[in-house]
Amino acid sequence: MERRGIYDRMDGDANHRYKAAIEGAGITDWLSFIPTSDIAQVDYDMRWQEKDVEAFLRFSPVMHADQVTTPLLILHGEEDLRVSAFQGREWFVLLSERGKTTRMVTYPGSPHFPRLAEQRRDIFTEVKEWLNKYNHNSP
């Protein structure tokens, strides 16, 4: 599932497979993610960012913001140490500046996945409302 999400973010759903998309604490910029995550991250083939920047840029959705066509809901915990909230904010700003349909919801004090019951309920509410808004009359 995660791999599919990464590829969909990269191509911005240019082939219009989906009417709406949701991203929860997703990695959108590999160059800044690797040194800021709380867990050690090494590219699958052991590349270092400074040695081969092209691979990291190619697989970073932020480099393809202009190609996004699907409305995107971004959900992120403000205290996420695994994937910094900066990842979500950067993605949201880039999409917004390009006139893309996007919404970002952050959860104060929340780590990678919210611990508070009211924040978890809110995630379900946000997802339901987003999907209902863009998936009406789906075939």
C-alpha positions as CSV (number, residue, x, y, z in Angstrom):
1,M,0.0,0.0,0.0
2,E,2.7,2.5,0.9
3,R,4.6,1.9,-2.3
4,R,1.4,2.5,-4.4
5,G,0.9,5.7,-2.5
6,I,4.4,6.9,-3.2
7,Y,4.0,6.2,-6.9
8,D,0.6,7.9,-7.0
9,R,2.0,11.0,-5.3
10,M,4.9,11.1,-7.7
11,D,2.8,11.1,-10.9
12,G,0.1,13.2,-9.3
13,D,-2.4,10.7,-10.6
14,A,-1.9,12.1,-14.0
15,N,-3.9,9.3,-15.5
16,H,-6.9,10.2,-13.3
17,R,-7.3,6.8,-11.6
18,Y,-8.7,8.5,-8.5
19,K,-11.2,11.2,-7.7
20,A,-9.6,12.0,-4.3
21,A,-6.5,11.2,-2.4
22,I,-5.4,11.2,1.2
23,E,-1.9,11.3,2.6
24,G,-1.2,10.6,6.2
25,A,2.3,11.7,7.4
26,G,3.8,10.9,4.0
27,I,7.4,11.3,2.9
28,T,7.3,13.9,0.1
29,D,10.9,15.1,0.1
30,W,13.5,12.4,0.4
31,L,16.5,14.8,0.7
32,S,15.2,16.4,3.9
33,F,13.5,13.3,5.3
34,I,16.6,11.1,5.7
35,P,18.5,13.4,8.0
36,T,15.5,14.5,10.0
37,S,13.7,11.2,10.8
38,D,14.1,9.6,14.2
39,I,15.0,6.2,12.6
40,A,18.1,5.5,10.5
41,Q,17.2,5.7,6.9
42,V,19.4,4.4,4.0
43,D,18.3,4.3,0.4
44,Y,17.6,0.8,-0.8
45,D,20.9,0.7,-2.7
46,M,23.0,2.5,-0.1
47,R,23.3,5.9,-1.9
48,W,24.1,9.0,0.1
49,Q,22.2,12.2,-0.8
50,E,25.3,14.2,-1.6
51,K,26.7,11.5,-3.9
52,D,23.7,11.0,-6.1
53,V,21.1,13.7,-5.5
54,E,19.2,12.9,-8.7
55,A,17.7,9.6,-7.4
56,F,16.4,11.4,-4.3
57,L,14.9,14.2,-6.3
58,R,13.3,11.9,-8.9
59,F,11.4,10.0,-6.1
60,S,10.4,13.1,-4.1
61,P,6.8,14.1,-4.8
62,V,7.7,17.8,-4.1
63,M,9.6,17.8,-7.4
64,H,6.4,16.8,-9.3
65,A,3.9,19.2,-7.7
66,D,2.9,20.7,-11.0
67,Q,1.7,17.3,-12.2
68,V,-0.8,16.7,-9.4
69,T,-4.4,16.5,-10.7
70,T,-6.2,14.7,-7.8
71,P,-7.6,16.7,-4.8
72,L,-5.3,15.8,-1.9
73,L,-6.1,15.8,1.8
74,I,-2.9,15.9,4.0
75,L,-3.1,14.7,7.6
76,H,-0.1,15.1,9.9
77,G,0.9,15.1,13.5
78,E,2.7,18.2,14.7
79,E,5.1,16.3,16.9
80,D,5.9,13.5,14.4
81,L,9.5,12.5,14.8
82,R,9.3,9.8,12.1
83,V,8.2,12.0,9.3
84,S,8.5,15.7,10.2
85,A,5.4,17.8,9.8
86,F,7.6,20.0,7.6
87,Q,7.1,17.3,4.9
88,G,3.4,17.8,4.9
89,R,3.6,21.6,5.2
90,E,6.1,21.9,2.3
91,W,3.9,19.6,0.1
92,F,0.7,21.6,1.0
93,V,2.4,25.0,0.2
94,L,3.8,23.8,-3.1
95,L,0.4,22.4,-4.2
96,S,-1.5,25.5,-3.0
97,E,0.9,27.8,-4.8
98,R,0.3,25.9,-8.0
99,G,-3.5,26.2,-7.7
100,K,-4.0,22.5,-6.8
101,T,-6.9,21.3,-4.7
102,T,-5.5,20.5,-1.3
103,R,-6.3,20.7,2.4
104,M,-4.0,20.1,5.3
105,V,-5.0,19.1,8.8
106,T,-2.5,18.9,11.6
107,Y,-2.8,17.4,15.0
108,P,-1.1,19.4,17.9
109,G,1.0,17.2,20.1
110,S,0.5,14.2,17.9
111,P,3.3,11.8,16.9
112,H,3.3,9.7,13.7
113,F,-0.2,8.5,14.5
114,P,-2.4,10.4,16.9
115,R,-2.8,8.9,20.4
116,L,-5.7,11.0,21.5
117,A,-9.1,9.5,20.8
118,E,-10.6,12.8,19.6
119,Q,-7.8,13.2,17.1
120,R,-8.3,9.7,15.8
121,R,-12.0,10.3,15.5
122,D,-11.3,13.5,13.6
123,I,-9.1,11.6,11.1
124,F,-12.1,9.4,10.3
125,T,-14.3,12.5,9.9
126,E,-11.9,14.3,7.7
127,V,-11.4,11.2,5.5
128,K,-15.1,10.6,5.2
129,E,-15.9,14.2,4.3
130,W,-13.1,14.4,1.8
131,L,-14.1,11.3,0.0
132,N,-17.8,12.2,0.1
133,K,-16.9,15.6,-1.4
134,Y,-14.9,14.3,-4.3
135,N,-16.4,10.8,-4.9
136,H,-20.0,11.6,-5.3
137,N,-21.8,9.6,-8.0
138,S,-18.8,7.2,-8.4
139,P,-19.5,4.6,-11.0
